[in-house]
Amino acid sequence: MMTSENSCPGSSVLANAIVAISMNDSEFLHRAITATGLLSWPVFGEGQLVFDGEALSSDHPQLMKHPYFWPYTLKDLIDLMIHLEGDADQGCLQKMPLPVMMDYQYSALYLESQPFSQPESVQKGRPKLRLLSISGHAAMAQGLFASLEGTLTDYFDFSFRNLAWDKYCSNDPACIQQGEFNWIGEEMREWGFNCKGIWLKVLRTVASHAERLFAQLSSGSFPLLAEVDVFLCSHPSYTCRLFWPLVTRADKPLLGFLASAAVLEMAVPADDLTQWLRDFRDMAAHPRVQFATFSPLFAEKVRQQVGVVIPVTRFFGFHVMARGSSYLPSKLSEVLIWKSNNDWIDNWKDFHKLLDALSVFKEEESKVHLTFKGLGELRSLGEADYSSLASFRATLFLPYEPSLLAFYEFYHLGMPLFVPDPSVASVYMYNGAVAMSSCTDSIVSPTAPSNERGCYLHEDESYAMRIACVRGYSDFYRLPHVQLFSSLAELVEKLHSTGERRLQEISAGMRLESGRASLRAARFWLHALRKVTAGRGAQGL
């Protein structure tokens, strides 16, 4: 079944997919996909659906435990098919303008009016600034540290400590897995219901844990309070609440560099969400606190839920730059596939076979031989470092939510990225329980002007419809030089036809954009550091 001239690519495949899934016939599904050569069923399932929160297949215990990892019901699929088909008068989604997004750049007029020159204190010696991060996301902290060190060393004499309970901490020599703070990670392994009634890992009694951290840092087993000028919190944002007593009682500055489409409600028990929204509002208003994010979607959700506008400063993987990694395609015949959430792909083999089959078919015409390698395969071989990843011809980037740190890391590498077109991206952004729980709790007055609710908080829309809207806040479709495809056939055609010279041109454009973003980020963080440390006196600040 082929699409008509006026229909949108992918809709016919979805129609066949609905039939195949309703018949629980994975073989028919595979034949339908292969015959059309368009979309390939997304790489996160093979016929298992969720009805009323229960997975049909008991062969997947993860699905039984976390059924919302597969968000699509049959209604969602039908809605999405109709949405992709579109109105003939309006055209396909990829031709429609993206949603209007607020400008979240921090104090844009202030920054434009300020000379980006060395302060007088530089003439007298740079003031020392000691930063400490304690978090569950080592890469975010290290990335921010690297960006500050790479752009603001004329202003401050930085020293950094990155303590994490992140399992990937060992991948970064600058990260220290500090056992004294592992209890935070252990506390975050408790289970509870979130605001949508989904059973997830949560952090209970956060106020008491904040007191424990304060005691530990001030006079306990790890007294670092006197040795730190600025604290840093990151992902999940709820852990920033642990640092609140350090701000209010010890007058310590706090930078919160936040992300993830899961935003404020991640790890928050349902009964504690309203109090957390109030605490976040109070923290954002405090002169010693500066929140920021690399995710436009995060900023928009915070505006809707809390009534606070936090700045968006793009994150371009400065820690990658610090290691000297850059796009050097020594493996021109290999394409990297990045990845499903935690490499959790039910039908990976079928997906890989389909890519290979399409590539072999195209090879007869282009005379270019291509193979595909998954990130999990590279990890098993110990070849998943940045330099190795940067050696591939290009990366097939399959986003499972609208905001992903890895996207910025690849972008900064100058790695050509091939991403699903907006017309089909809704199918790939599937991480429902974690990424798109869409809690509608808000502490903003219904009569306040800032309470104009965007699509993210509309409960009357299906999951697919919400995803179709919020992808407009994704930098996958806002940054230049990202290569889009609306079907796997088109993807393979582009990978074969895009020559080495064109790939280098794409890479150069990405690096140029990264350089511009670096300058904008430097100006923002300079202002943020001056704000949170103003009037402290110590260390010459």
C-alpha positions in Angstrom: 0.0 0.0 0.0 1.7 3.2 -1.2 1.0 6.8 -0.1 -0.8 9.0 -2.5 0.8 12.2 -3.9 -1.0 14.4 -1.4 -0.5 12.2 1.6 2.3 12.4 4.1 5.1 9.8 4.2 4.8 7.2 6.8 1.0 7.1 7.2 0.5 4.0 5.0 3.1 2.2 7.0 1.3 3.1 10.2 -1.9 1.9 8.7 -0.3 -1.5 7.9 1.3 -1.5 11.3 -2.1 -1.1 13.0 -3.5 -4.0 11.1 -0.4 -6.2 11.9 -0.4 -5.4 15.6 -4.2 -5.9 15.9 -3.6 -9.3 14.4 -0.6 -9.9 16.7 1.2 -10.8 13.5 4.8 -9.7 13.6 5.6 -11.4 10.3 2.9 -9.5 8.5 4.2 -6.3 10.1 7.7 -7.0 8.8 6.4 -7.7 5.3 4.3 -4.5 5.3 7.3 -2.4 6.4 9.6 -4.0 3.9 7.2 -3.7 1.0 6.6 0.0 1.4 10.3 0.7 2.2 9.3 3.8 4.1 9.3 4.0 7.9 10.2 0.7 9.5 8.4 0.0 12.7 10.2 2.0 15.5 13.1 0.2 17.2 11.4 -0.3 20.5 8.9 -3.2 20.2 7.6 -6.0 18.2 3.8 -6.1 18.6 3.5 -5.6 22.4 0.9 -3.0 23.2 -0.4 -1.5 26.4 -4.1 -1.5 27.2 -5.2 0.0 30.5 -1.6 0.0 31.8 -1.0 -3.7 31.3 1.4 -5.3 28.8 0.0 -8.1 26.7 3.2 -10.0 26.7 4.6 -11.7 29.8 7.8 -12.4 28.0 9.0 -8.9 28.8 9.2 -8.4 32.6 10.4 -4.8 32.1 7.2 -4.0 30.3 5.1 -5.7 33.0 6.9 -3.7 35.7 7.0 -0.4 33.7 4.2 -0.7 31.2 4.3 3.0 30.2 7.7 2.5 28.6 5.5 1.5 25.7 3.0 4.4 25.5 1.1 3.6 22.4 -2.4 2.2 22.6 -4.3 1.3 19.5 -6.1 4.7 19.7 -2.7 6.5 19.8 -1.6 4.8 16.7 -4.8 5.6 14.8 -4.6 9.2 16.0 -1.0 9.5 14.9 -1.8 8.0 11.5 -4.6 10.5 11.0 -2.3 13.3 12.2 0.5 12.2 9.7 -2.0 12.0 6.9 -2.8 15.7 7.6 -5.2 18.1 5.9 -4.6 18.4 2.2 -5.0 22.2 2.5 -2.3 22.5 5.2 0.2 20.0 3.9 2.3 17.5 5.9 3.6 18.2 9.3 7.2 18.7 8.2 6.0 21.6 6.1 4.2 23.3 9.0 5.9 25.9 11.1 7.2 24.8 14.5 5.3 26.1 17.6 6.2 29.6 18.7 8.7 29.3 21.5 9.5 32.0 24.1 12.9 33.5 24.2 14.4 32.1 27.4 17.9 33.6 26.9 18.9 35.1 30.3 18.8 38.9 30.4 19.3 39.2 26.7 19.3 43.0 26.7 21.6 43.1 29.7 24.1 40.8 28.0 24.0 42.8 24.8 24.8 46.0 26.7 27.7 44.6 28.6 31.2 44.6 27.2 32.7 41.2 27.2 36.0 42.3 28.6 38.3 41.5 31.5 37.3 43.0 34.9 39.6 45.2 36.9 40.2 42.3 39.3 42.1 40.5 36.6 44.7 43.1 36.8 45.1 42.3 40.5 44.9 38.5 40.1 42.0 36.3 39.3 39.6 35.5 42.2 39.5 31.9 43.2 36.3 30.0 42.7 35.9 26.5 44.1 32.9 24.5 42.7 31.5 21.2 43.9 29.0 19.0 42.2 27.2 16.1 43.9 24.8 14.5 41.5 23.6 11.4 39.7 24.7 12.7 36.3 28.5 13.0 36.0 28.6 14.1 32.4 26.4 17.2 32.9 28.6 18.5 35.8 31.8 17.8 33.9 30.4 19.4 30.8 29.6 22.6 32.7 33.0 22.6 34.5 34.7 22.2 31.2 32.7 25.1 29.6 33.6 27.4 32.5 37.2 26.4 32.4 37.4 26.8 28.7 35.8 30.2 28.5 36.1 32.1 31.8 39.6 31.5 33.1 40.4 35.1 32.4 37.9 36.0 35.0 38.2 33.3 37.7 40.8 30.8 38.9 38.6 27.7 39.0 38.9 24.5 40.8 36.3 21.7 40.4 35.3 18.6 42.2 32.8 16.3 40.6 31.4 13.7 43.0 28.7 11.4 41.6 26.8 8.2 42.3 26.4 7.8 38.5 27.6 4.4 37.2 29.2 6.2 34.2 31.4 8.3 36.5 34.3 5.8 36.0 34.3 6.7 32.3 35.5 10.2 33.1 38.9 10.6 34.9 37.8 13.9 36.4 34.8 12.3 38.1 35.1 10.8 41.6 32.8 8.1 42.8 32.6 9.3 46.4 31.2 6.6 48.7 30.3 9.1 51.3 27.4 10.3 49.1 26.2 7.1 47.6 23.4 7.1 50.2 21.6 9.7 48.0 21.6 7.3 45.1 20.4 4.5 47.3 17.5 6.7 48.6 16.5 7.3 45.0 16.0 3.6 44.4 12.8 3.5 46.5 9.6 3.0 44.6 6.4 5.0 44.7 3.6 6.6 42.6 4.2 9.7 40.7 1.6 12.4 39.9 0.1 10.3 37.1 -0.2 7.2 39.3 2.7 5.5 37.6 4.9 3.3 39.7 8.5 4.7 39.5 11.6 5.2 41.5 11.2 8.3 43.8 13.1 10.2 46.4 11.0 10.3 49.6 11.3 12.7 52.6 13.6 15.0 50.6 13.6 17.7 53.4 15.1 15.2 55.9 17.7 14.1 53.4 18.6 17.8 52.8 19.3 18.1 56.5 21.4 15.0 56.4 23.5 16.4 53.6 23.9 19.7 55.4 25.1 18.0 58.5 27.5 15.8 56.5 29.1 18.7 54.7 29.3 21.1 57.7 30.5 18.9 60.5 29.9 15.2 59.6 32.0 12.6 57.8 32.9 14.8 54.9 33.2 18.5 56.0 33.6 20.3 52.8 31.4 23.3 53.5 34.3 25.7 54.2 36.2 24.5 51.1 33.4 25.2 48.6 32.4 28.6 47.1 29.6 27.4 44.7 27.6 24.2 44.7 26.2 22.7 41.5 23.1 20.5 41.1 21.8 18.9 37.9 19.8 15.8 37.1 17.2 15.0 38.3 16.2 18.5 39.2 14.6 17.3 42.5 18.0 16.7 43.9 18.6 20.5 43.9 16.2 20.6 46.9 18.9 18.8 48.9 21.1 21.9 48.6 18.5 24.4 49.8 19.6 24.5 53.5 23.2 25.2 52.3 21.8 28.3 50.6 19.5 29.6 53.3 21.6 28.7 56.4 25.2 28.8 55.1 24.8 31.5 52.4 26.3 29.2 49.8 25.6 30.0 46.1 24.0 27.3 44.0 24.0 26.8 40.3 21.3 24.4 38.9 22.0 23.1 35.4 18.9 21.2 34.6 17.6 19.0 31.8 15.6 16.0 30.7 12.1 16.2 29.2 10.9 14.5 32.5 11.5 17.9 34.1 10.4 18.9 37.6 8.3 15.8 38.5 11.0 13.2 37.9 11.7 11.2 41.1 9.0 13.2 43.0 6.4 11.3 44.9 2.8 12.3 44.0 2.1 13.7 47.5 5.2 15.9 47.4 4.9 17.5 44.0 3.0 20.7 45.0 5.5 21.4 47.8 8.4 20.8 45.4 7.0 23.3 42.9 6.7 25.9 45.7 10.3 25.2 46.8 11.5 25.5 43.3 9.8 28.9 42.9 11.4 30.1 46.1 14.8 28.8 45.1 14.6 30.4 41.7 13.8 33.8 43.3 16.8 33.6 45.7 19.8 35.8 44.8 22.2 33.1 45.6 20.6 30.6 43.2 20.7 30.5 39.4 18.9 27.8 37.5 19.5 27.2 33.8 18.8 24.5 31.3 19.9 23.4 27.8 16.3 22.2 27.1 13.7 24.7 25.7 11.1 22.1 26.6 12.2 22.1 30.2 12.0 25.9 30.4 8.5 25.9 28.9 7.3 23.3 31.3 8.7 25.2 34.3 7.0 28.4 33.1 3.7 26.6 32.9 3.9 24.8 36.2 5.8 27.3 38.4 5.4 30.7 36.7 9.2 31.1 36.6 11.2 31.8 33.4 14.6 30.1 33.6 17.2 30.7 30.9 18.1 28.4 28.1 21.8 28.1 27.5 22.8 25.6 24.9 25.0 22.7 26.0 27.5 21.7 23.4 29.6 19.1 25.1 32.6 21.1 26.3 34.0 18.1 28.1 34.2 16.5 24.7 36.2 19.5 23.4 38.5 19.3 26.5 39.5 15.7 25.4 40.4 16.9 22.0 37.8 14.8 20.3 36.4 15.9 16.9 34.9 14.4 13.8 37.6 12.4 12.0 35.8 9.9 9.8 38.3 7.1 9.4 35.4 4.5 9.2 33.7 5.9 6.1 32.0 2.7 5.4 30.4 2.5 8.9 27.4 4.3 10.4 26.8 4.5 14.1 23.3 3.9 15.5 22.5 5.8 18.7 20.4 4.4 20.5 17.2 3.4 22.4 16.9 4.2 26.1 19.5 2.0 27.8 19.9 0.1 24.6 16.5 -1.5 25.3 15.4 -2.5 21.8 13.1 -5.6 21.4 13.4 -5.9 17.7 17.0 -4.7 17.2 17.9 -7.6 15.0 15.0 -7.1 12.6 15.7 -3.4 12.5 19.3 -4.0 11.7 18.4 -6.5 9.0 16.1 -4.0 7.3 18.8 -1.3 7.3 21.3 -3.7 5.8 18.9 -4.9 3.2 18.1 -1.4 2.1 21.8 -0.5 2.1 22.7 -3.5 -0.1 19.9 -2.6 -2.5 21.2 1.0 -2.7 24.9 -0.2 -3.0 24.2 -1.5 -6.5 23.5 2.0 -7.7 25.8 4.1 -5.5 28.8 1.7 -5.4 29.1 2.7 -1.7 29.2 -0.1 0.8 27.8 0.8 4.2 27.4 -1.2 7.4 25.7 -0.2 10.7 27.0 -0.5 14.2 25.1 -0.1 17.4 26.3 1.7 20.5 25.8 -1.4 22.6 28.0 -3.5 20.3 30.8 -0.9 20.6 30.5 -0.9 24.4 30.9 -4.7 24.5 34.1 -4.2 22.5 35.4 -1.4 24.7 35.2 1.0 21.8 32.6 3.5 23.0 34.9 6.4 23.8 34.4 9.8 22.1 37.3 9.4 19.7 36.0 6.1 18.5 32.4 7.5 18.0 33.8 10.4 16.1 35.5 8.1 13.6 32.2 6.9 11.9 30.9 8.2 8.7 27.8 9.6 10.4 25.3 8.9 13.2 21.8 7.7 12.9 20.3 9.4 16.0 17.1 7.9 17.2 15.7 10.2 20.0 13.6 8.5 22.6 12.6 11.9 24.1 12.8 15.6 22.9 15.8 16.6 25.0 19.0 14.5 25.1 22.4 15.4 26.3 24.1 13.1 23.8 22.7 15.1 20.9 24.7 18.1 22.0 27.8 16.0 22.5 27.6 14.6 19.0 26.8 18.1 17.7 29.9 19.5 19.3 32.0 16.7 17.8 30.8 17.9 14.4 29.4 14.5 13.8 26.8 14.6 10.9 23.5 13.6 12.5 20.7 11.9 10.7 17.4 12.4 12.7 13.8 11.3 12.0 11.9 14.1 10.3 9.2 15.9 12.4 6.6 14.0 10.4 7.6 10.7 12.0 9.5 11.8 15.1 6.4 11.2 17.3 6.8 7.5 16.7 10.4 7.4 18.0 9.9 9.6 21.1 8.4 6.7 23.1 9.8 7.0 26.7 6.4 7.6 28.3 6.9 6.9 31.9 10.1 8.9 32.4 10.2 11.4 29.6 6.6 12.5 29.0 4.5 11.8 32.0 2.9 15.2 31.5 1.9 16.0 35.0 -0.5 19.0 34.9 0.1 20.1 38.5 0.7 23.8 38.7 1.0 26.5 41.4 0.5 29.3 38.9 -2.8 31.2 39.5 -5.4 30.4 36.8 -5.8 34.1 36.2 -2.1 34.9 35.9 -1.0 35.9 32.4 1.9 33.4 32.5 -0.6 30.6 32.9 -1.2 30.2 29.2 -0.9 26.5 28.9 1.0 25.0 26.0 0.4 21.7 24.4 2.6 19.9 27.0 0.0 20.2 29.7 -3.1 19.3 27.7 -4.6 16.2 29.1 -7.3 15.9 26.5 -4.8 15.0 23.8 -3.5 11.5 23.3 0.2 10.7 23.9 1.0 10.8 20.2 -0.6 14.3 19.9 1.3 15.7 22.8 4.6 14.4 21.4 3.7 15.8 18.0 3.4 19.2 19.7 6.3 19.2 22.2 8.8 18.1 19.6 8.6 21.8 18.4 10.7 22.6 21.5 13.4 20.1 20.5 16.8 21.4 19.3 16.8 18.4 16.9 14.6 20.6 14.7 15.9 24.1 15.7 19.6 23.8 15.2 21.1 24.1 11.7 22.9 21.3 9.8 20.9 18.4 11.2 20.0 16.0 8.4 16.4 14.7 8.4 14.8 11.7 6.9 11.1 10.6 6.8 11.7 7.0 6.1 14.5 4.4 6.3 14.6 4.2 2.6 15.3 8.0 2.4 17.8 7.7 5.2 19.8 5.0 3.4 19.6 7.0 0.2 21.0 10.1 1.9 23.8 8.1 3.6 24.9 6.7 0.3 24.6 9.9 -1.7 26.2 12.3 0.8 29.8 12.3 -0.2 32.8 12.8 2.0 33.2 16.5 1.0 29.6 17.2 1.8 29.9 15.5 5.2 32.9 17.7 6.0 30.9 20.8 5.1 28.1 19.7 7.4 30.6 19.1 10.2 32.2 22.5 9.7 28.8 24.2 9.9 28.0 22.3 13.2 31.4 23.4 14.7 30.7 27.0 13.7 27.4 26.9 15.4 29.0 25.3 18.5 31.5 28.2 18.6 28.7 30.8 18.5 26.9 28.9 21.3 30.1 28.8 23.3 30.4 32.6 23.3 26.7 33.0 24.3 27.1 30.4 27.0 30.2 32.1 28.4 28.4 35.5 28.6 25.5 33.9 30.5 27.6 32.0 33.0 29.8 35.0 33.7 26.7 37.0 34.6 25.3 34.0 36.6 28.4 33.6 38.6 28.7 37.3 39.4 25.0 37.3 40.4 25.2 34.4 42.9 28.5 35.4 44.4 27.7 39.1 44.7 28.7 40.7 47.9 30.3 37.7 49.5 33.7 39.2 49.9 35.6 36.0 50.5 37.9 34.8 47.8 37.8 38.3 46.2 34.4 37.8 44.7 
